[in-house]
């Protein structure tokens, strides 16, 4: 079999220039969490022996995350990810769904000085998810002014 090494083929749908991935214990539980909390769709999943998830790809919105169970040659490597939702109220709704799906709260929904509403949760695999929405369009100057006005 000969492969043309100068040919450019498209990436699969949802795979952007940077596509996050992580290895975690209990990957199947993380997959279930992502489906319940964030409406993730399993695009691909390859299970190995003893219910281990060797590789899975899940689409959340217009993006894909890849994950699998941690193993000796792939130690646990949780991630920190930002999940953008379309409006401020959706931050609160998604945060509540994440908690109901088994997440642990890191920070409750709150409006931020930089024009976002955000909340953070951690899933069973140790991944930190920042759920956020742009609720104000601010200039860099506006953000800098707000930072100066903050009390330490």
DSSP file (Angstrom, degrees, kcal/mol; ACC not computed):
  #  RESIDUE AA STRUCTURE BP1 BP2  ACC     N-H-->O    O-->H-N    N-H-->O    O-->H-N    TCO  KAPPA ALPHA  PHI   PSI    X-CA   Y-CA   Z-CA
    1    1 A X              0   0    0      0, 0.0     2,-0.5     0, 0.0     0, 0.0   0.000 360.0 360.0 360.0 129.7    0.0    0.0    0.0
    2    2 A X        -     0   0    0      2,-0.0     2,-0.5     0, 0.0     0, 0.0  -0.922 360.0-160.1-111.0 132.2    1.4    3.4   -1.0
    3    3 A X        -     0   0    0     -2,-0.5     2,-0.8     2,-0.0     3,-0.0  -0.946  19.4-130.3-113.0 129.7    0.2    6.6    0.7
    4    4 A X    >   -     0   0    0     -2,-0.5     3,-1.0     1,-0.2    -2,-0.0  -0.695  19.8-166.4 -78.7 109.5    0.7    9.9   -1.0
    5    5 A X  T 3  S+     0   0    0     -2,-0.8    -1,-0.2     1,-0.2    -2,-0.0   0.566  81.4  55.3 -79.2  -9.6    2.4   12.0    1.8
    6    6 A X  T 3  S+     0   0    0      2,-0.1     2,-0.4    -3,-0.0    -1,-0.2   0.349  82.5 106.1-103.4   5.4    1.8   15.4    0.0
    7    7 A X    <   -     0   0    0     -3,-1.0     2,-0.6     1,-0.0    -4,-0.0  -0.683  61.9-144.6 -85.5 136.9   -1.9   15.0   -0.3
    8    8 A X        -     0   0    0     -2,-0.4     2,-0.3     0, 0.0    -2,-0.1  -0.908  18.5-175.3-105.7 119.4   -4.1   17.1    2.0
    9    9 A X        -     0   0    0     -2,-0.6     2,-0.0     1,-0.0    -2,-0.0  -0.835  30.1-100.9-111.6 151.7   -7.3   15.5    3.2
   10   10 A X        -     0   0    0     -2,-0.3     2,-0.1     1,-0.1     3,-0.1  -0.342  34.2-114.2 -70.9 150.3   -9.9   17.2    5.4
   11   11 A X        -     0   0    0      4,-0.1     3,-0.1     1,-0.1    -1,-0.1  -0.397  44.0 -89.1 -71.2 158.3  -10.2   16.5    9.1
   12   12 A X    >   -     0   0    0      1,-0.1     3,-2.0    -2,-0.1    -1,-0.1  -0.328  61.3 -77.6 -63.5 155.4  -13.3   14.7   10.3
   13   13 A X  T 3  S+     0   0    0      1,-0.3    -1,-0.1    -3,-0.1     3,-0.1  -0.271 119.6  20.3 -55.5 136.8  -16.3   17.0   11.2
   14   14 A X  T 3  S+     0   0    0      1,-0.2    50,-1.5    48,-0.1     2,-0.9   0.285  91.2 118.2  86.9 -10.7  -15.8   18.7   14.6
   15   15 A X    <   -     0   0    0     -3,-2.0    -1,-0.2    48,-0.2    -4,-0.1  -0.799  45.5-174.4 -91.3 105.6  -12.0   18.2   14.6
   16   16 A X        -     0   0    0     -2,-0.9     3,-0.1     2,-0.3    -4,-0.1  -0.268  47.9 -82.0 -88.8-179.4  -10.6   21.7   14.7
   17   17 A X  S    S+     0   0    0      1,-0.2     2,-0.5    -2,-0.1    -1,-0.1   0.871 128.5  36.3 -52.1 -37.9   -6.9   22.6   14.4
   18   18 A X  S    S+     0   0    0      2,-0.0     2,-0.5     0, 0.0    -2,-0.3  -0.974  74.4 179.5-118.9 117.5   -6.7   21.9   18.2
   19   19 A X        -     0   0    0     -2,-0.5    46,-0.1    -4,-0.1    -4,-0.1  -0.969  23.9-132.2-120.0 116.6   -8.9   19.0   19.4
   20   20 A X        +     0   0    0     -2,-0.5    46,-2.4    44,-0.4     2,-0.3  -0.281  27.8 174.4 -71.3 152.1   -8.7   18.2   23.1
   21   21 A X  E     -a   66   0A   0     44,-0.2     2,-0.3    56,-0.1    46,-0.2  -0.986   5.5-176.2-150.5 154.7   -8.3   14.8   24.5
   22   22 A X  E     -a   67   0A   0     44,-1.8    46,-1.3    -2,-0.3     2,-0.5  -0.995  21.3-137.4-152.3 154.0   -7.8   13.2   27.9
   23   23 A X  E     +aB  68  77A   0     54,-0.6    54,-3.5    -2,-0.3     2,-0.3  -0.961  36.1 162.8-111.9 128.7   -7.1    9.9   29.6
   24   24 A X  E >   -a   69   0A   0     44,-2.3    46,-1.3    -2,-0.5     3,-0.6  -0.969  42.1-103.4-142.4 154.6   -9.1    9.3   32.8
   25   25 A X  T 3  S+     0   0    0     -2,-0.3     5,-0.1   100,-0.3    46,-0.1  -0.538 107.2  23.6 -70.5 150.4  -10.1    6.5   35.1
   26   26 A X  T >> S+     0   0    0     -2,-0.2     4,-1.8    44,-0.1     3,-0.7   0.900  71.4 169.8  62.7  44.1  -13.8    5.5   34.6
   27   27 A X  H <> S+     0   0    0     -3,-0.6     4,-2.7     1,-0.3     5,-0.2   0.854  73.3  59.1 -56.4 -36.9  -14.0    6.8   31.0
   28   28 A X  H 3> S+     0   0    0      1,-0.2     4,-2.1     2,-0.2    -1,-0.3   0.890 106.3  48.2 -61.1 -37.8  -17.4    5.2   30.5
   29   29 A X  H <> S+     0   0    0     -3,-0.7     4,-2.4     2,-0.2    -1,-0.2   0.867 110.2  51.8 -69.7 -35.6  -18.8    7.2   33.4
   30   30 A X  H  X S+     0   0    0     -4,-1.8     4,-2.8     2,-0.2    -2,-0.2   0.912 108.9  51.1 -65.4 -41.5  -17.3   10.4   32.0
   31   31 A X  H  X S+     0   0    0     -4,-2.7     4,-2.1     2,-0.2    -2,-0.2   0.935 110.8  48.0 -60.0 -46.7  -18.9    9.6   28.6
   32   32 A X  H  X S+     0   0    0     -4,-2.1     4,-2.4     1,-0.2     5,-0.2   0.911 111.5  51.1 -60.1 -43.2  -22.3    9.1   30.4
   33   33 A X  H  X S+     0   0    0     -4,-2.4     4,-3.5     1,-0.2     5,-0.5   0.938 108.7  50.7 -58.9 -47.9  -21.7   12.4   32.3
   34   34 A X  H  X S+     0   0    0     -4,-2.8     6,-1.9     1,-0.2     4,-1.6   0.864 111.2  49.2 -61.5 -36.5  -21.0   14.3   29.0
   35   35 A X  H  X S+     0   0    0     -4,-2.1     4,-1.0     4,-0.3    -1,-0.2   0.936 118.3  38.1 -67.3 -46.1  -24.1   12.9   27.4
   36   36 A X  H  < S+     0   0    0     -4,-2.4    -2,-0.2    -5,-0.2    -3,-0.2   0.914 125.5  35.8 -72.3 -44.0  -26.4   13.8   30.4
   37   37 A X  H  < S+     0   0    0     -4,-3.5    61,-0.2    -5,-0.2    -3,-0.2   0.889 134.1  18.2 -80.3 -40.5  -24.8   17.2   31.3
   38   38 A X  H  < S-     0   0    0     -4,-1.6    23,-0.2    -5,-0.5    -3,-0.2   0.312  98.5-112.5-120.3   7.3  -23.8   18.6   27.9
   39   39 A X     <  -     0   0    0     -4,-1.0    -4,-0.3    -5,-0.2    22,-0.2   0.801  50.9-179.1  67.1  28.4  -25.8   16.7   25.4
   40   40 A X        -     0   0    0     -6,-1.9     2,-0.5    -9,-0.1    20,-0.2  -0.278  17.9-146.2 -64.0 146.9  -22.7   15.0   23.9
   41   41 A X  E     -C   59   0A   0     18,-2.3    18,-3.0    20,-0.1     2,-0.5  -0.969  16.4-125.2-114.7 127.0  -23.1   12.6   21.0
   42   42 A X  E     +C   58   0A   0     -2,-0.5    16,-0.2    16,-0.2     3,-0.1  -0.615  30.7 174.6 -72.8 119.9  -20.8    9.6   20.7
   43   43 A X  E     -     0   0A   0     14,-3.1     2,-0.3    -2,-0.5    15,-0.2   0.848  69.4  -0.3 -91.4 -44.7  -19.2    9.8   17.3
   44   44 A X  E     +C   57   0A   0     13,-1.5    13,-2.7     2,-0.0    -1,-0.4  -0.991  62.4 178.1-144.2 147.9  -16.8    6.8   17.8
   45   45 A X  E     -C   56   0A   0     -2,-0.3     2,-0.5    11,-0.2    11,-0.2  -0.922   7.2-171.7-154.4 129.1  -16.1    4.4   20.6
   46   46 A X  E     -C   55   0A   0      9,-3.1     8,-2.1    -2,-0.3     9,-1.4  -0.952  12.7-163.3-124.0 110.3  -13.7    1.5   20.8
   47   47 A X  E     -C   53   0A   0     -2,-0.5     6,-0.2     6,-0.2     2,-0.1  -0.729   3.6-164.5 -95.3 141.5  -14.0   -0.7   23.9
   48   48 A X    >   -     0   0    0      4,-3.3     3,-0.6    -2,-0.3     4,-0.1  -0.264  42.0 -50.1-104.2-164.8  -11.3   -3.1   24.9
   49   49 A X  G >  S+     0   0    0      1,-0.2     3,-1.6     2,-0.2    -1,-0.3  -0.253 119.3  26.1 -67.5 158.7  -11.4   -6.0   27.4
   50   50 A X  G 3  S-     0   0    0      1,-0.3    -1,-0.2    -3,-0.1    -2,-0.0   0.818 131.2 -68.3  58.4  35.1  -12.8   -5.6   30.9
   51   51 A X  G <  S+     0   0    0     -3,-0.6    -1,-0.3     1,-0.2   -23,-0.2   0.606  88.4 156.5  62.7  15.6  -15.0   -2.7   29.8
   52   52 A X    <   -     0   0    0     -3,-1.6    -4,-3.3    -4,-0.1     2,-0.8  -0.499  42.4-134.6 -70.9 138.7  -12.1   -0.4   29.2
   53   53 A X  E     -C   47   0A   0     -6,-0.2    16,-3.1    -2,-0.2    -6,-0.2  -0.855  22.1-177.0 -92.0 109.1  -12.7    2.5   26.8
   54   54 A X  E     -     0   0A   0     -8,-2.1     2,-0.3    -2,-0.8    -1,-0.2   0.912  69.2 -11.1 -73.5 -42.6   -9.7    2.4   24.5
   55   55 A X  E     +C   46   0A   0     -9,-1.4    -9,-3.1    13,-0.1     2,-0.3  -0.952  64.0 175.2-159.4 136.6  -10.8    5.5   22.5
   56   56 A X  E     -CD  45  67A   0     11,-2.0    11,-2.3    -2,-0.3     2,-0.4  -0.994  13.1-158.7-141.9 148.3  -13.9    7.6   22.2
   57   57 A X  E     -CD  44  66A   0    -13,-2.7   -14,-3.1    -2,-0.3   -13,-1.5  -0.997  12.9-172.8-126.6 127.7  -14.8   10.7   20.4
   58   58 A X  E     -CD  42  65A   0      7,-2.6     7,-2.4    -2,-0.4     2,-0.5  -0.970  16.3-140.5-123.5 135.8  -17.8   12.8   21.5
   59   59 A X  E     -CD  41  64A   0    -18,-3.0   -18,-2.3    -2,-0.4     2,-0.5  -0.839  17.9-178.8 -95.7 126.3  -19.3   15.8   19.7
   60   60 A X  E >   - D   0  63A   0      3,-2.9     3,-1.9    -2,-0.5     2,-0.3  -0.973  67.6 -45.1-121.9 112.3  -20.4   18.6   22.0
   61   61 A X  T 3  S-     0   0    0     -2,-0.5   -20,-0.1     1,-0.2    24,-0.0  -0.516 125.0 -21.9  63.6-123.6  -21.9   21.4   20.0
   62   62 A X  T 3  S+     0   0    0     -2,-0.3     2,-0.3    -3,-0.1    -1,-0.2   0.229 125.3  77.0-102.1  13.8  -19.6   22.0   17.0
   63   63 A X  E <   - D   0  60A   0     -3,-1.9    -3,-2.9   -48,-0.1     2,-0.4  -0.848  64.7-138.9-127.0 159.8  -16.5   20.4   18.6
   64   64 A X  E     - D   0  59A   0    -50,-1.5     2,-0.4    -2,-0.3   -44,-0.4  -0.928   9.3-165.1-116.2 139.5  -15.1   17.0   19.4
   65   65 A X  E     - D   0  58A   0     -7,-2.4    -7,-2.6    -2,-0.4     2,-0.4  -0.965  11.7-149.8-117.5 143.3  -13.4   15.8   22.5
   66   66 A X  E     +aD  21  57A   0    -46,-2.4   -44,-1.8    -2,-0.4     2,-0.3  -0.883  24.6 159.4-111.0 143.3  -11.4   12.5   22.6
   67   67 A X  E     +aD  22  56A   0    -11,-2.3   -11,-2.0    -2,-0.4     2,-0.3  -0.986  12.4 170.0-156.3 165.0  -11.0   10.4   25.7
   68   68 A X  E     -a   23   0A   0    -46,-1.3   -44,-2.3    -2,-0.3   -14,-0.2  -0.969  44.8 -71.4-164.8 169.7  -10.2    7.0   26.9
   69   69 A X  E     -a   24   0A   0    -16,-3.1   -44,-0.2    -2,-0.3     2,-0.1  -0.429  53.2-108.9 -68.5 143.2   -9.4    5.1   30.1
   70   70 A X        +     0   0    0    -46,-1.3     2,-0.3    -2,-0.1     5,-0.2  -0.476  45.4 174.4 -68.7 145.7   -6.1    5.7   31.7
   71   71 A X  B >   -E   74   0B   0      3,-2.5     3,-1.5    -2,-0.1   -48,-0.0  -0.899  48.8 -87.1-145.3 169.0   -3.7    2.8   31.3
   72   72 A X  T 3  S+     0   0    0     -2,-0.3     3,-0.3     1,-0.3    -2,-0.0   0.866 131.2  39.7 -52.6 -39.0   -0.1    2.1   32.2
   73   73 A X  T 3  S+     0   0    0      1,-0.3    -1,-0.3     2,-0.0     2,-0.2   0.509 124.6  41.2 -89.4  -3.1    1.1    3.5   28.8
   74   74 A X  B <  S-E   71   0B   0     -3,-1.5    -3,-2.5    -5,-0.0    -1,-0.3  -0.668  85.3-163.2-137.8  79.1   -1.5    6.3   28.9
   75   75 A X        -     0   0    0     -3,-0.3   -52,-0.2    -5,-0.2    -3,-0.1  -0.154  40.0 -72.2 -64.8 161.2   -1.6    7.6   32.5
   76   76 A X        +     0   0    0      1,-0.1   -52,-0.2   -54,-0.1    -1,-0.2  -0.262  54.6 171.0 -54.3 132.4   -4.4    9.7   33.8
   77   77 A X  B     -B   23   0A   0    -54,-3.5   -54,-0.6    -3,-0.1    -1,-0.1  -0.599  12.6-167.2-146.3  76.0   -4.3   13.2   32.3
   78   78 A X        -     0   0    0    -56,-0.2     2,-0.3    -2,-0.1    49,-0.1  -0.156  12.4-139.4 -64.6 165.9   -7.4   15.1   33.1
   79   79 A X        -     0   0    0    -57,-0.0    49,-2.6   -59,-0.0     2,-0.5  -0.766  10.8-133.8-123.5 165.1   -8.2   18.4   31.2
   80   80 A X  E     +f  128   0C   0     -2,-0.3     2,-0.3    47,-0.2    49,-0.2  -0.992  37.3 176.5-118.5 119.5   -9.5   21.8   31.8
   81   81 A X  E     -f  129   0C   0     47,-2.9    49,-3.1    -2,-0.5     2,-0.5  -0.916  26.7-139.5-129.3 148.9  -12.0   22.8   29.2
   82   82 A X  E     -f  130   0C   0     -2,-0.3     2,-0.6    47,-0.2    49,-0.2  -0.936  13.0-162.1-107.7 128.8  -14.3   25.7   28.5
   83   83 A X  E     -f  131   0C   0     47,-3.3    49,-2.6    -2,-0.5     2,-0.4  -0.939  10.5-152.3-111.3 111.2  -17.8   24.9   27.2
   84   84 A X  E     -f  132   0C   0     -2,-0.6     2,-0.2    47,-0.2    49,-0.2  -0.703  12.3-171.7 -86.1 130.1  -19.5   28.0   25.6
   85   85 A X        -     0   0    0     47,-2.9    49,-0.4    -2,-0.4     6,-0.1  -0.717  32.1-111.5-112.9 169.7  -23.2   28.2   25.7
   86   86 A X  S    S+     0   0    0     -2,-0.2     2,-0.3    47,-0.1    47,-0.1   0.593  87.2  16.1 -86.2 -10.5  -25.4   30.7   23.9
   87   87 A X  S >> S-     0   0    0      1,-0.1     4,-0.8    45,-0.1     3,-0.6  -0.989  75.4-105.8-157.3 161.5  -26.8   32.8   26.7
   88   88 A X  H >> S+     0   0    0     -2,-0.3     4,-1.0     1,-0.3     3,-0.9   0.872 117.0  54.6 -58.8 -41.1  -26.3   33.7   30.4
   89   89 A X  H 3> S+     0   0    0      1,-0.3     4,-2.1     2,-0.2    -1,-0.3   0.822 100.2  61.9 -64.0 -29.7  -29.3   31.7   31.5
   90   90 A X  H <> S+     0   0    0     -3,-0.6     4,-2.7     1,-0.2     5,-0.3   0.771  95.0  61.8 -68.4 -25.0  -27.9   28.6   29.8
   91   91 A X  H <X S+     0   0    0     -3,-0.9     4,-2.6    -4,-0.8    -1,-0.2   0.960 107.9  42.8 -61.0 -49.8  -24.9   28.7   32.1
   92   92 A X  H  X S+     0   0    0     -4,-1.0     4,-2.2     2,-0.2    -2,-0.2   0.902 115.7  48.8 -63.2 -42.4  -27.2   28.2   35.1
   93   93 A X  H  X S+     0   0    0     -4,-2.1     4,-2.2     2,-0.2    -1,-0.2   0.919 114.3  44.7 -64.4 -44.7  -29.2   25.5   33.3
   94   94 A X  H  X S+     0   0    0     -4,-2.7     4,-2.6     2,-0.2    -2,-0.2   0.891 111.4  53.5 -68.6 -39.9  -26.1   23.6   32.1
   95   95 A X  H  X S+     0   0    0     -4,-2.6     4,-2.3    -5,-0.3    -1,-0.2   0.924 109.7  48.3 -58.7 -45.9  -24.5   23.9   35.6
   96   96 A X  H  X S+     0   0    0     -4,-2.2     4,-2.4     1,-0.2    -2,-0.2   0.908 112.0  49.0 -63.2 -42.5  -27.6   22.4   37.2
   97   97 A X  H  X S+     0   0    0     -4,-2.2     4,-1.6     2,-0.2    -2,-0.2   0.895 109.8  52.4 -63.2 -39.6  -27.7   19.5   34.6
   98   98 A X  H  <>S+     0   0    0     -4,-2.6     5,-2.6   -61,-0.2     4,-0.2   0.920 110.4  47.0 -63.2 -44.0  -24.0   18.9   35.3
   99   99 A X  H ><5S+     0   0    0     -4,-2.3     3,-1.5     1,-0.2    -1,-0.2   0.917 111.5  51.1 -63.0 -42.6  -24.6   18.6   39.0
  100  100 A X  H 3<5S+     0   0    0     -4,-2.4    -1,-0.2     1,-0.3    -2,-0.2   0.792 106.9  55.3 -64.4 -27.1  -27.5   16.3   38.4
  101  101 A X  T 3<5S-     0   0    0     -4,-1.6    -1,-0.3    -5,-0.2    -2,-0.2   0.425 133.0 -87.4 -87.0   0.9  -25.3   14.2   36.2
  102  102 A X  T < 5S+     0   0    0     -3,-1.5    -3,-0.2     1,-0.3    -2,-0.1   0.504  77.5 143.9 111.8   4.8  -22.8   13.8   39.0
  103  103 A X      < -     0   0    0     -5,-2.6     2,-0.4    -6,-0.2    -1,-0.3  -0.320  45.2-128.3 -72.4 159.2  -20.4   16.7   38.7
  104  104 A X  E     -G  122   0C   0     18,-2.6    18,-2.4    -2,-0.0     2,-0.2  -0.925  26.6-116.9-106.1 134.0  -18.9   18.4   41.7
  105  105 A X  E     +G  121   0C   0     -2,-0.4    16,-0.3    16,-0.2     3,-0.1  -0.493  34.5 170.4 -71.8 134.9  -19.3   22.2   41.9
  106  106 A X  E    S-     0   0C   0     14,-2.9     2,-0.3     1,-0.4    15,-0.2   0.731  77.4  -1.5-103.5 -50.4  -16.1   24.3   41.8
  107  107 A X  E    S-G  120   0C   0     13,-1.7    13,-1.8     3,-0.0    -1,-0.4  -0.996  74.4-125.4-141.2 140.2  -17.8   27.7   41.4
  108  108 A X  E     -     0   0C   0     -2,-0.3    10,-0.1    11,-0.2   -16,-0.1  -0.360  51.3 -71.3 -76.3 161.8  -21.4   28.6   41.1
  109  109 A X  E     +     0   0C   0     10,-0.1     2,-0.3   -17,-0.1    10,-0.2  -0.275  66.7 161.2 -56.3 136.3  -22.7   30.6   38.2
  110  110 A X  E     -G  118   0C   0      8,-1.9     8,-2.5    -3,-0.1     2,-0.3  -0.985  43.3-109.9-157.7 144.4  -21.6   34.2   38.5
  111  111 A X  E     -G  117   0C   0     -2,-0.3     6,-0.3     6,-0.2     2,-0.2  -0.646  39.4-145.0 -76.9 135.2  -21.2   37.3   36.2
  112  112 A X    >   -     0   0    0      4,-3.8     3,-1.7    -2,-0.3     4,-0.1  -0.677  19.7-117.7-104.6 156.0  -17.5   38.1   35.7
  113  113 A X  T 3  S+     0   0    0      1,-0.3    33,-0.1    -2,-0.2    34,-0.1   0.723 110.8  62.4 -62.9 -22.2  -15.8   41.5   35.3
  114  114 A X  T 3  S-     0   0    0      2,-0.1    24,-0.3    32,-0.1    -1,-0.3   0.283 124.8 -93.5 -92.5  10.7  -14.7   40.6   31.7
  115  115 A X  S <  S+     0   0    0     -3,-1.7    20,-3.0     1,-0.3    21,-2.0   0.586  88.3 112.6  95.3  10.9  -18.3   40.2   30.4
  116  116 A X  E     - H   0 134C   0     18,-0.3    -4,-3.8    19,-0.2     2,-0.5  -0.781  55.9-144.0-109.8 157.1  -18.9   36.5   30.8
  117  117 A X  E     +GH 111 133C   0     16,-2.4    16,-1.8    -2,-0.3     2,-0.3  -0.988  39.0 166.6-109.5 131.8  -21.2   34.5   33.1
  118  118 A X  E     -GH 110 132C   0     -8,-2.5    -8,-1.9    -2,-0.5     2,-0.3  -0.964  26.8-176.3-147.1 161.6  -19.5   31.3   34.1
  119  119 A X  E     - H   0 131C   0     12,-1.7    12,-3.1    -2,-0.3     2,-0.4  -0.964  18.3-141.1-150.2 154.2  -19.5   28.4   36.5
  120  120 A X  E     +GH 107 130C   0    -13,-1.8   -14,-2.9    -2,-0.3   -13,-1.7  -0.964  19.0 172.9-125.6 140.9  -17.0   25.5   37.0
  121  121 A X  E     -GH 105 129C   0      8,-2.2     8,-3.2    -2,-0.4     2,-0.4  -0.936  22.1-138.8-135.4 160.4  -17.6   21.8   37.7
  122  122 A X  E     -GH 104 128C   0    -18,-2.4   -18,-2.6    -2,-0.3     6,-0.2  -0.984  19.4-143.9-119.6 133.7  -15.4   18.8   37.9
  123  123 A X    >   -     0   0    0      4,-2.3     3,-2.1    -2,-0.4   -20,-0.1  -0.329  35.8 -91.7 -88.7 177.0  -16.5   15.5   36.5
  124  124 A X  T 3  S+     0   0    0      1,-0.3   -99,-0.1     2,-0.1   -94,-0.1   0.723 125.1  57.3 -62.3 -22.7  -15.9   12.0   37.9
  125  125 A X  T 3  S-     0   0    0      2,-0.1    -1,-0.3  -101,-0.1  -100,-0.3   0.455 120.8-105.0 -87.3  -1.0  -12.7   11.7   35.8
  126  126 A X  S <  S+     0   0    0     -3,-2.1     2,-0.3     1,-0.3    -2,-0.1   0.524  71.6 144.9  90.6   6.1  -11.2   14.8   37.3
  127  127 A X        -     0   0    0    -49,-0.1    -4,-2.3   -47,-0.1     2,-0.5  -0.591  43.3-138.5 -78.7 138.3  -11.8   17.1   34.3
  128  128 A X  E     -fH  80 122C   0    -49,-2.6   -47,-2.9    -2,-0.3     2,-0.5  -0.868  16.7-164.7-100.3 127.5  -12.6   20.7   35.1
  129  129 A X  E     -fH  81 121C   0     -8,-3.2    -8,-2.2    -2,-0.5     2,-0.7  -0.953   7.6-160.8-115.2 119.8  -15.4   22.2   32.9
  130  130 A X  E     -fH  82 120C   0    -49,-3.1   -47,-3.3    -2,-0.5     2,-0.6  -0.905  11.1-158.0 -97.8 115.7  -15.9   26.0   32.8
  131  131 A X  E     +fH  83 119C   0    -12,-3.1   -12,-1.7    -2,-0.7     2,-0.3  -0.839  26.9 165.2 -94.7 122.4  -19.4   26.6   31.5
  132  132 A X  E     -fH  84 118C   0    -49,-2.6   -47,-2.9    -2,-0.6     2,-0.3  -0.958  27.8-173.2-145.1 157.9  -19.5   30.1   30.1
  133  133 A X  E     - H   0 117C   0    -16,-1.8   -16,-2.4    -2,-0.3     2,-0.6  -0.989  33.7-115.9-144.8 143.3  -21.5   32.6   28.0
  134  134 A X  E     + H   0 116C   0    -49,-0.4   -18,-0.3    -2,-0.3   -46,-0.2  -0.720  38.1 167.1 -77.5 121.5  -20.6   36.1   26.8
  135  135 A X        +     0   0    0    -20,-3.0     2,-0.3    -2,-0.6   -19,-0.2   0.531  64.6  31.5-114.3 -12.1  -23.2   38.4   28.4
  136  136 A X  S    S-     0   0    0    -21,-2.0     2,-0.8   -22,-0.1    -1,-0.3  -0.993  70.3-136.7-142.8 138.9  -21.5   41.8   27.7
  137  137 A X        +     0   0    0     -2,-0.3     2,-0.3    -3,-0.1   -22,-0.1  -0.868  37.3 177.0 -96.0 111.8  -19.4   42.9   24.8
  138  138 A X        -     0   0    0     -2,-0.8     2,-0.1   -24,-0.3    -2,-0.0  -0.842  26.8-126.4-117.3 149.4  -16.6   44.9   26.4
  139  139 A X     >  -     0   0    0     -2,-0.3     4,-2.1     1,-0.1     5,-0.2  -0.439  33.9-107.4 -82.0 165.8  -13.5   46.6   25.0
  140  140 A X  H  > S+     0   0    0      1,-0.2     4,-2.5     2,-0.2     5,-0.2   0.860 123.7  54.7 -60.0 -34.8  -10.1   45.8   26.4
  141  141 A X  H  > S+     0   0    0      2,-0.2     4,-2.5     1,-0.2    -1,-0.2   0.908 105.7  50.9 -66.1 -42.2  -10.2   49.2   28.0
  142  142 A X  H  > S+     0   0    0      2,-0.2     4,-2.4     1,-0.2    -2,-0.2   0.923 112.3  47.0 -59.9 -44.7  -13.5   48.4   29.8
  143  143 A X  H  X S+     0   0    0     -4,-2.1     4,-2.3     1,-0.2    -2,-0.2   0.919 111.6  50.3 -64.9 -44.1  -12.1   45.2   31.1
  144  144 A X  H  X S+     0   0    0     -4,-2.5     4,-2.1     2,-0.2    -1,-0.2   0.903 110.7  50.0 -61.4 -41.3   -8.9   47.0   32.3
  145  145 A X  H  X S+     0   0    0     -4,-2.5     4,-1.8     1,-0.2    -2,-0.2   0.928 110.5  49.3 -63.1 -45.2  -11.0   49.6   34.1
  146  146 A X  H  X S+     0   0    0     -4,-2.4     4,-0.7     1,-0.2    -1,-0.2   0.886 109.1  52.9 -62.2 -37.7  -13.1   47.0   35.8
  147  147 A X  H >< S+     0   0    0     -4,-2.3     3,-0.9     1,-0.2    -1,-0.2   0.914 108.5  50.1 -63.4 -41.6   -9.9   45.2   36.9
  148  148 A X  H 3< S+     0   0    0     -4,-2.1    -1,-0.2     1,-0.2    -2,-0.2   0.846 108.8  52.8 -64.2 -33.3   -8.6   48.4   38.4
  149  149 A X  H 3< S+     0   0    0     -4,-1.8    -1,-0.2    -5,-0.1    -2,-0.2   0.572  87.5 105.3 -80.1  -9.0  -11.8   49.0   40.3
  150  150 A X  S << S-     0   0    0     -3,-0.9     2,-0.4    -4,-0.7    -3,-0.0  -0.463  72.1-126.2 -74.1 143.0  -11.7   45.5   41.8
  151  151 A X              0   0    0     -2,-0.2    -2,-0.1     1,-0.1    -1,-0.1  -0.718 360.0 360.0 -87.5 137.9  -10.8   45.3   45.5
  152  152 A X              0   0    0     -2,-0.4    -1,-0.1     0, 0.0    -2,-0.0   0.514 360.0 360.0 -67.4 360.0   -8.0   42.9   46.3
